[in-house]
């Protein structure tokens, strides 16, 4: 306010939902009329303790902040999210997916792929898929169109934590093609 020739308080404005406010002054300054805002002030008798984010999230004050959850809780949360993503799939598919995430065992992949495909095919085709015939044709035998194949791939990417490009889908003709491709993709990313 030292630069003002004259000043008058024209209002108090609250800052957020807290007990602080700022005062607006109107006055003249070199070249015309101006509005000035004073530094925020606290309401009388209010004491605000400011904590940093790390202080607010630490389990033990002063201990290093590693994460919000211990590793065991994070693993349980990941398993819960995985099971939730597969809630409409068979129990054997969910169990195989959890086992794959824990161990990286590629023997789980065929069970997971069968379960993902089974989830998206029409009910009449599910009986064919249960025969575990890798020669089943995706379009002719299981009535899987390109949109359904994309849904299967999106879920497979999430469950298996692998990335599959749309161009890589073109050669898929049978259930066996899908299983072999995913197993090869996973073995390359692991090695």
ZABA-349130 format. One record per residue (C-alpha): residue in three letters; x negated, y negated, z negated. Coordinates in nm, 2 decimals, always signed. Each point is the difference from the previous one (the first is absolute). Example, Ala and Ser with C-alpha at 12.3 -4.5 7.8 and 13.67 -1.06 7.14 Angstrom:
REM residues 2
+-----+--------+--------+--------+
! res !      x !      y !      z !
+-----+--------+--------+--------+
! ALA !  -1.23 !  +0.45 !  -0.78 !
! SER !  -0.14 !  -0.34 !  +0.07 !
+-----+--------+--------+--------+
REM end
This chain:
REM residues 191
+-----+--------+--------+--------+
! res !      x !      y !      z !
+-----+--------+--------+--------+
! UNK !  +0.00 !  +0.00 !  +0.00 !
! UNK !  -0.30 !  -0.23 !  -0.01 !
! UNK !  +0.04 !  -0.07 !  +0.37 !
! UNK !  +0.36 !  -0.12 !  -0.04 !
! UNK !  +0.10 !  -0.36 !  -0.03 !
! UNK !  +0.32 !  +0.09 !  -0.18 !
! UNK !  +0.16 !  +0.34 !  -0.08 !
! UNK !  +0.33 !  +0.13 !  -0.12 !
! UNK !  +0.10 !  +0.36 !  -0.10 !
! UNK !  +0.27 !  +0.11 !  +0.24 !
! UNK !  +0.04 !  +0.36 !  -0.12 !
! UNK !  -0.13 !  +0.31 !  -0.17 !
! UNK !  -0.01 !  +0.32 !  +0.21 !
! UNK !  -0.03 !  +0.35 !  -0.16 !
! UNK !  -0.28 !  +0.22 !  +0.13 !
! UNK !  +0.13 !  +0.35 !  +0.06 !
! UNK !  +0.20 !  +0.16 !  -0.27 !
! UNK !  -0.24 !  -0.09 !  -0.27 !
! UNK !  -0.02 !  -0.28 !  -0.26 !
! UNK !  -0.22 !  -0.23 !  +0.21 !
! UNK !  +0.11 !  -0.30 !  +0.19 !
! UNK !  -0.15 !  -0.27 !  +0.21 !
! UNK !  +0.09 !  -0.37 !  +0.01 !
! UNK !  +0.05 !  -0.20 !  +0.32 !
! UNK !  -0.10 !  -0.36 !  +0.01 !
! UNK !  +0.09 !  -0.25 !  +0.26 !
! UNK !  -0.22 !  -0.30 !  +0.06 !
! UNK !  -0.20 !  -0.20 !  +0.24 !
! UNK !  -0.34 !  +0.08 !  +0.13 !
! UNK !  -0.22 !  -0.15 !  +0.27 !
! UNK !  +0.24 !  -0.03 !  +0.29 !
! UNK !  +0.34 !  +0.08 !  -0.14 !
! UNK !  +0.24 !  +0.19 !  -0.22 !
! UNK !  -0.12 !  +0.35 !  -0.12 !
! UNK !  +0.11 !  +0.28 !  -0.22 !
! UNK !  -0.25 !  +0.14 !  -0.24 !
! UNK !  +0.01 !  +0.32 !  -0.20 !
! UNK !  -0.17 !  +0.03 !  -0.33 !
! UNK !  -0.18 !  +0.31 !  -0.12 !
! UNK !  +0.24 !  +0.27 !  -0.13 !
! UNK !  +0.09 !  -0.04 !  -0.36 !
! UNK !  +0.14 !  +0.24 !  -0.26 !
! UNK !  +0.32 !  -0.06 !  -0.18 !
! UNK !  -0.05 !  -0.10 !  -0.36 !
! UNK !  -0.06 !  +0.29 !  -0.24 !
! UNK !  -0.05 !  +0.26 !  +0.27 !
! UNK !  -0.32 !  +0.20 !  +0.00 !
! UNK !  -0.08 !  +0.20 !  +0.31 !
! UNK !  -0.26 !  +0.27 !  +0.00 !
! UNK !  -0.15 !  +0.07 !  +0.34 !
! UNK !  -0.12 !  +0.35 !  +0.08 !
! UNK !  -0.19 !  +0.11 !  +0.30 !
! UNK !  +0.13 !  +0.29 !  +0.21 !
! UNK !  -0.27 !  +0.24 !  -0.10 !
! UNK !  +0.08 !  -0.07 !  -0.37 !
! UNK !  +0.36 !  +0.07 !  +0.06 !
! UNK !  -0.07 !  +0.33 !  +0.18 !
! UNK !  -0.28 !  +0.15 !  -0.21 !
! UNK !  +0.10 !  +0.30 !  -0.21 !
! UNK !  -0.27 !  -0.08 !  -0.26 !
! UNK !  -0.09 !  -0.37 !  -0.02 !
! UNK !  -0.37 !  -0.05 !  +0.08 !
! UNK !  -0.02 !  +0.34 !  +0.18 !
! UNK !  -0.08 !  +0.00 !  +0.37 !
! UNK !  +0.31 !  +0.00 !  +0.22 !
! UNK !  -0.03 !  +0.31 !  +0.22 !
! UNK !  +0.36 !  +0.05 !  +0.09 !
! UNK !  +0.35 !  -0.03 !  -0.13 !
! UNK !  +0.04 !  +0.38 !  -0.04 !
! UNK !  -0.24 !  +0.28 !  -0.10 !
! UNK !  -0.09 !  +0.24 !  +0.28 !
! UNK !  +0.24 !  +0.27 !  -0.12 !
! UNK !  +0.30 !  -0.24 !  +0.02 !
! UNK !  -0.10 !  -0.12 !  +0.34 !
! UNK !  -0.02 !  +0.36 !  +0.13 !
! UNK !  +0.34 !  +0.07 !  -0.16 !
! UNK !  +0.14 !  -0.31 !  +0.16 !
! UNK !  -0.14 !  +0.10 !  +0.34 !
! UNK !  +0.14 !  +0.35 !  -0.03 !
! UNK !  +0.34 !  -0.14 !  -0.10 !
! UNK !  +0.00 !  -0.23 !  +0.31 !
! UNK !  -0.11 !  +0.29 !  +0.22 !
! UNK !  +0.28 !  +0.22 !  -0.14 !
! UNK !  +0.25 !  -0.28 !  +0.05 !
! UNK !  -0.11 !  -0.05 !  +0.36 !
! UNK !  +0.07 !  +0.37 !  +0.06 !
! UNK !  +0.31 !  +0.03 !  -0.22 !
! UNK !  +0.21 !  +0.12 !  +0.30 !
! UNK !  -0.26 !  +0.27 !  +0.09 !
! UNK !  -0.02 !  +0.34 !  -0.15 !
! UNK !  -0.16 !  +0.06 !  -0.34 !
! UNK !  -0.28 !  +0.20 !  +0.18 !
! UNK !  -0.08 !  -0.30 !  +0.22 !
! UNK !  -0.02 !  -0.23 !  -0.30 !
! UNK !  -0.22 !  +0.25 !  -0.19 !
! UNK !  -0.23 !  +0.04 !  +0.30 !
! UNK !  -0.03 !  -0.38 !  +0.05 !
! UNK !  -0.09 !  -0.04 !  -0.37 !
! UNK !  -0.26 !  +0.28 !  +0.03 !
! UNK !  -0.14 !  -0.15 !  +0.31 !
! UNK !  -0.04 !  -0.34 !  -0.16 !
! UNK !  -0.17 !  +0.15 !  -0.30 !
! UNK !  -0.24 !  +0.24 !  +0.18 !
! UNK !  -0.01 !  -0.09 !  +0.37 !
! UNK !  +0.07 !  +0.37 !  +0.08 !
! UNK !  +0.08 !  +0.02 !  +0.37 !
! UNK !  +0.20 !  +0.32 !  -0.06 !
! UNK !  +0.28 !  -0.22 !  -0.13 !
! UNK !  +0.03 !  -0.19 !  +0.33 !
! UNK !  +0.22 !  +0.26 !  +0.19 !
! UNK !  +0.25 !  +0.02 !  -0.29 !
! UNK !  +0.01 !  -0.38 !  -0.01 !
! UNK !  +0.05 !  -0.04 !  +0.38 !
! UNK !  +0.27 !  +0.27 !  +0.00 !
! UNK !  +0.18 !  -0.18 !  -0.29 !
! UNK !  -0.02 !  -0.34 !  +0.17 !
! UNK !  +0.13 !  +0.13 !  +0.33 !
! UNK !  +0.27 !  +0.20 !  -0.18 !
! UNK !  +0.12 !  -0.31 !  -0.18 !
! UNK !  +0.06 !  -0.19 !  +0.33 !
! UNK !  +0.14 !  +0.28 !  +0.23 !
! UNK !  +0.37 !  +0.08 !  +0.04 !
! UNK !  +0.13 !  +0.26 !  -0.23 !
! UNK !  +0.04 !  +0.26 !  +0.28 !
! UNK !  -0.38 !  -0.03 !  +0.07 !
! UNK !  -0.11 !  +0.05 !  -0.36 !
! UNK !  +0.06 !  +0.38 !  +0.02 !
! UNK !  -0.24 !  +0.02 !  +0.30 !
! UNK !  -0.26 !  -0.20 !  -0.18 !
! UNK !  +0.02 !  +0.22 !  -0.31 !
! UNK !  -0.13 !  +0.29 !  +0.22 !
! UNK !  -0.34 !  -0.18 !  -0.01 !
! UNK !  -0.04 !  +0.04 !  +0.37 !
! UNK !  -0.27 !  -0.25 !  +0.11 !
! UNK !  +0.11 !  +0.05 !  +0.36 !
! UNK !  +0.33 !  -0.18 !  -0.06 !
! UNK !  +0.04 !  -0.29 !  +0.25 !
! UNK !  +0.07 !  -0.33 !  -0.16 !
! UNK !  +0.24 !  -0.13 !  +0.26 !
! UNK !  +0.16 !  +0.31 !  +0.14 !
! UNK !  +0.03 !  +0.22 !  -0.31 !
! UNK !  +0.02 !  -0.25 !  -0.28 !
! UNK !  +0.17 !  -0.30 !  +0.18 !
! UNK !  -0.27 !  -0.25 !  -0.13 !
! UNK !  +0.01 !  -0.32 !  +0.21 !
! UNK !  -0.27 !  -0.27 !  +0.00 !
! UNK !  +0.16 !  -0.20 !  -0.28 !
! UNK !  +0.03 !  +0.30 !  -0.22 !
! UNK !  -0.36 !  +0.09 !  +0.07 !
! UNK !  -0.11 !  -0.35 !  -0.10 !
! UNK !  +0.19 !  +0.04 !  -0.33 !
! UNK !  -0.17 !  +0.33 !  -0.06 !
! UNK !  -0.34 !  -0.16 !  +0.07 !
! UNK !  +0.06 !  -0.30 !  -0.22 !
! UNK !  +0.08 !  +0.23 !  -0.29 !
! UNK !  -0.29 !  +0.23 !  +0.08 !
! UNK !  -0.23 !  -0.30 !  -0.01 !
! UNK !  +0.12 !  -0.11 !  -0.34 !
! UNK !  -0.01 !  +0.35 !  -0.15 !
! UNK !  -0.33 !  +0.11 !  +0.15 !
! UNK !  -0.16 !  -0.34 !  -0.01 !
! UNK !  -0.11 !  +0.01 !  +0.36 !
! UNK !  +0.05 !  -0.24 !  +0.29 !
! UNK !  +0.15 !  +0.13 !  +0.33 !
! UNK !  +0.02 !  -0.21 !  +0.31 !
! UNK !  +0.30 !  +0.01 !  +0.23 !
! UNK !  -0.22 !  +0.11 !  +0.29 !
! UNK !  -0.11 !  +0.31 !  -0.20 !
! UNK !  +0.36 !  +0.12 !  -0.01 !
! UNK !  +0.04 !  +0.05 !  +0.38 !
! UNK !  -0.15 !  +0.35 !  +0.02 !
! UNK !  +0.22 !  +0.14 !  -0.28 !
! UNK !  +0.22 !  +0.27 !  +0.15 !
! UNK !  +0.03 !  +0.26 !  -0.28 !
! UNK !  +0.00 !  +0.02 !  -0.37 !
! UNK !  -0.34 !  +0.16 !  +0.02 !
! UNK !  -0.13 !  -0.30 !  +0.20 !
! UNK !  +0.10 !  -0.23 !  -0.29 !
! UNK !  -0.15 !  +0.22 !  -0.27 !
! UNK !  -0.33 !  +0.05 !  +0.19 !
! UNK !  -0.03 !  -0.37 !  +0.08 !
! UNK !  +0.06 !  -0.11 !  -0.36 !
! UNK !  -0.24 !  +0.26 !  -0.14 !
! UNK !  -0.27 !  -0.11 !  +0.24 !
! UNK !  +0.06 !  -0.37 !  -0.08 !
! UNK !  -0.03 !  +0.07 !  -0.37 !
! UNK !  -0.31 !  +0.22 !  +0.03 !
! UNK !  -0.17 !  -0.28 !  +0.20 !
! UNK !  +0.09 !  -0.27 !  -0.25 !
! UNK !  -0.12 !  +0.22 !  -0.29 !
! UNK !  -0.33 !  +0.09 !  +0.17 !
+-----+--------+--------+--------+
REM end
